[in-house]
Amino acid sequence: MCRNIRTLFNFEPPASEQELRAAALQFVRKLSGFNAPSRANEAAFEMAVQEVTASAQRLITSLVTHTEPRDRETEAARHCASGRGSASARAQADPVFFATSSTPASWLLSRQRSWP
């Protein structure tokens, strides 16, 4: 679950409220073990998401760095190229590399190119 939480600090444009809430939701899901809480736990779950979102916002706004803000598109491309992105995202970012790797998915991708 928490593999979906991404670094949100020092980006231009800054992390949005929706991005912080999505990260908080993933964190609360991981801690609670619930993807979606029952009705009995719904209020506590939502309160936890709101509190974690507020804490994350305070953290992000209070951190200090001397480095230049990172560009989201550049980081996304680097993420895909490093092999940490999804297979389809890596294939779109660099189809030649993906087709020459030894994974079964790349074999299928290379075969699709030769189909009529």
N, C-alpha and C positions, 0 to 999 in steps of 0.2 A: 504493500500500500504506500509506504512512505517514499518509495523510489520516485514518485511523481512530484515530490516537493523539490523545488528548484531554488537556487540562490536568488534572492530578491534585492540584495543590497548593491548599491553603486552601479545602477543602470540608468541609462538615459533613453527614454523617459523613465522616471522613477516608477517603482511598483505601484500598481493601482490597488484600490480597496478590494476589487474582485480577486486579484491575484493573492493578496494577503489572506482573504477569507478562504479561498480554495486551499491554500497551504494549511491554514488552521483546521479546516474540515478534514483534510487528510490526516493531520496529526491526531485529532480527536478520534477519528475512526480507528487509527492504529492503537491508541491507548485503550479505547473502550472495547475494541474487538467487534464493533457493530458497523456495518456498512450503512444501515438505516436503523435507527433506534425504534423500539416498540413505543406505543402510545404512552406507556407508563414512564419511559425514560426520555421521551421527546423533549420536554422542557429542560431537563438537566443537560442533555446533549447540546441543545441550541445555546444554552447559557455558556457552556464550555467553549463552543465555537466562537461566540462573541468575545469571551474573555481572552482566548488565545489570539484572536484577531487584534484586539486592542493591545495586548502585550507585544505582538509582532510589530505593530505600527510604532509603538513607543521605542522598541529596539532599533528598527530601521532608521527612524528619525534622529536617534541619539548617537548612532555610530559615526565615527569620523575616519576619513581616509585622505591620503595625499595623492592617491592615484587618480587618473582621469576616469570618468564614468565609462563603463563598458557599453558597447552598442549591442542591442538585442539581436539583430540579424547576424552580426559577426559571431556572437556567442552561439547562436542556434546552428550556424553552419559548422563551427568548430565541434559542437556537441555531436552532430551527425557524423562528421568525418572521423571522430575519435572512436567510433563504434559504440557509443553510449546511446545513440538514438535508435528509433525503431528501424527494422530492416527496410521497410518501404521508404522511410525518410532518407536512409543512407543510399538507397538505390536511386532516388530522385536527385540527391545531392551529387553523387558521383557514380553514374551507371556503369562506367567502364571498370572502375575498381570493384564494384559490387559483383559484376558479371565474372570477374576473374578470381574472386575469392573461392575458397573451397567449401562453402556452405551449401547444403542442398537447395536452399532458397535461391542462391545465385545460379545454380544449375537450371532451375526452373525459369528464372528470368532470362537467362541466355537462350533457352529453348523457345521462349515466347517471341523473341526477336526474329527467329527463323521461320515461325509459323506464318502461313499466308494471311 
